[in-house]
Amino acid sequence: MNYNELRKQTNRGWNTWYSMSMTAHVLLPYGFCIGLGFKDFADAALIRDLKVGVHGLRPGSRSWDGAYTSLTFRAGGCEITVESTAQGGEQYILVTPSGKSYRAPALVIEASLLWGKPGTLWNRNGQIGATFADGREILLHTTGRRDSYVYPDARTPYIPVTLDSPVVVSTAPASVEKVRGMLDEVRARVVAEEAAYGENAGAYQAMRSCLAWDTIYEPEHDRICSPVSRAWSEGWGGYVLFDWDTYFAALMSQFGSRELAYLNAFAITNEMTEEGFVPNFGAADDNKSRDRSQPPVGSLIVLRLWERFRDDWVVAELFPALYRWNTWFTEHRTLGDGTMAWGSVKFEPKNGRYFELYNTGDLQGAKFESGLDNSPMYDDAPFDAERGLMLLSDVGLTGLYIEDCRCLMKLAEIAGQADALPVLRARMERAEAAMDTLWNPETGIYENRDAVTGAFSHRISPTNFYALFSSRATEAQKRSMAEKYLLDPDELGGEYMLPSISRRDPAYPDQDYWRGRIWAPMNYLVYEALTEAGMTEEMRALADSSRRLLLKEWEEHGHVHENYNGTTGEGCDKPNSNNFYHWGGLLGYVAVMQAKKDGENS
């Protein structure tokens, strides 16, 4: 097996592959799309391209592979439920309205071919479908009664039916009763899978639902991948993959799809730039952040996937790129004393896009590389434009680099790359020695340090705890950090852990992005650092808080947020917190993994 073989094997079957709409069902590799639109006669709108939050759309339980999907939304005074199941190569969709309106909505069933895939669409005697180059033919069936609605903007064959009772749309003839029975059976399996996680059933459901809905087909590279959300992909011209976000998608995918886990790990690693680093983002039309990378978590995630599945071929294919990335960080982000610093450099634009022209080679570009775009930690940091470096010895990056080296050493052994071991060990030991210099005995925690003045920065963030990836952290230092900061409700503790800046920090009340909000990737990386440090009770506290935070918005609104209010746990209080952003599911991942550890140790 190799990546290209995996990609070809997985580019097939029915699923919600089309990023523009959660009610579109697509068959790969043909690109044949069953699109569902909903005519709301009360406000004359044809509702298409549905996503979470639009028209009150709320996702429900669904499988990883599209064997079962469900969601609800509102149109024309009705609540509409759309469920689907793919079985035996056929697609079955049941659309169920509830409630009353002056005129029942019309369900508009469209047949289309996406992404320039070859084939012929047709409308024959009132039935619509397509014929493909290999001779296969698909004919759409519906139990619905024809509606008089005429779709004025139609560009492909369509059928309007009146949505005053449940309607089946399928590729094989089937009654409402038959499809209802099929859906009940497959839904029961999905719910049983969730229930197996016990008290974490809801957290697992939220994590799976968000990640599965955010998984799409990306035609530019002919691949399946999981962008952070459908809305973000649309805004970036087709798709966008962010560095650590996509590695985290790979990590979470392991619970339901080994293939999806690998597809995501390869997708973001393959965005590597000519300079040898995985960029902050890689998007459509070769639009990449060639000035900056992002937190180096790739080797950690690939190692976690190997520990679960033991597929050596994945490690063998990915190791060279991950090792090259580690070397790039050594050569371009290391200060003279061995500590690490974020950076950004100017580069020659390829498309003239915004992030090619602006915020490159400056402090903001370096902030973007940290992943913490507006963190108070970097408000007053000095920047060396000539070197393209933020002159701040960063605990977080230094800690992540230590872990990157440690994980790469294990991957090197698996990949048969023993020559890399002494190099990686030397790099790790140098970084660990440098981390020692960032311990501030007066405050009892590792702190960032101004590389110009030598002064410690007292702005405390969860990234300070990435220092625990160092094997040289003592038990006394661990206890100090936990008691004074991690568990203190006036610092990073409290009902909802971990705010992105200490609750004592003057920026905490801002509650704007990385200025006080809670971010799932921080919780996850601190959890990994606590695990490395053997801090079991702190791991449990963080896992319990993470589960409660995720379930609050999921149970209330069906949302999995990009970030959450550090005090109230809300996600909807800020418009710049995307409401269906898959890395929010890391809160559930932490809870599930802790339950697994407790089970193994009981």
Secondary structure, DSSP 8 states (H G I E B T S, - for coil): --HHHHHHHHS-EEE---TT-TT-EEEETTTEEEEEEEEETTTTEEE-S--TTGGG-EE----SSSSSEEEEEEETTEEEEEEEEEETTEEEEEEEEES--SS--EEEEEEEE-TT---EEEEETTEEEEE-TTS-EEE-EE-S-B-----TT--S-EEEEE-SS-EEEESS---HHHHHHHHHHHHHHHHHHHHTTGGGHHHHHHHHHHHHHT-EEETTTTEEE--S-HHHHHHTTS-EEEHHHHHHHHHHHTTT-HHHHHHHHHHHHTT--TTSS--SEEEGGGEE-TT------HHHHHHHHHHHH--HHHHHHHHHHHHHHHHHHHHHSB-TTS-B--B------SS--HHHHSSSSSHHHHHHHHT-TT-GGGTT--EETTTTEE-EE-HHHHHHHHHHHHHHHHHHHHHT-TTHHHHHHHHHHHHHHHHHTTEETTTTEE--EETTT--B-----GGGGGGGGSTT--HHHHHHHIIIIIS-TTTT-SSS--BSS-TTSTTGGG-BTTBT-B-HHHHHHHHHHHHHHT-HHHHHHHHHHHHHHHHHHHHHHS-B-S-B-TTT--STTSTTS-TB-GGGGHHHHHHHHHHHHHHHH-
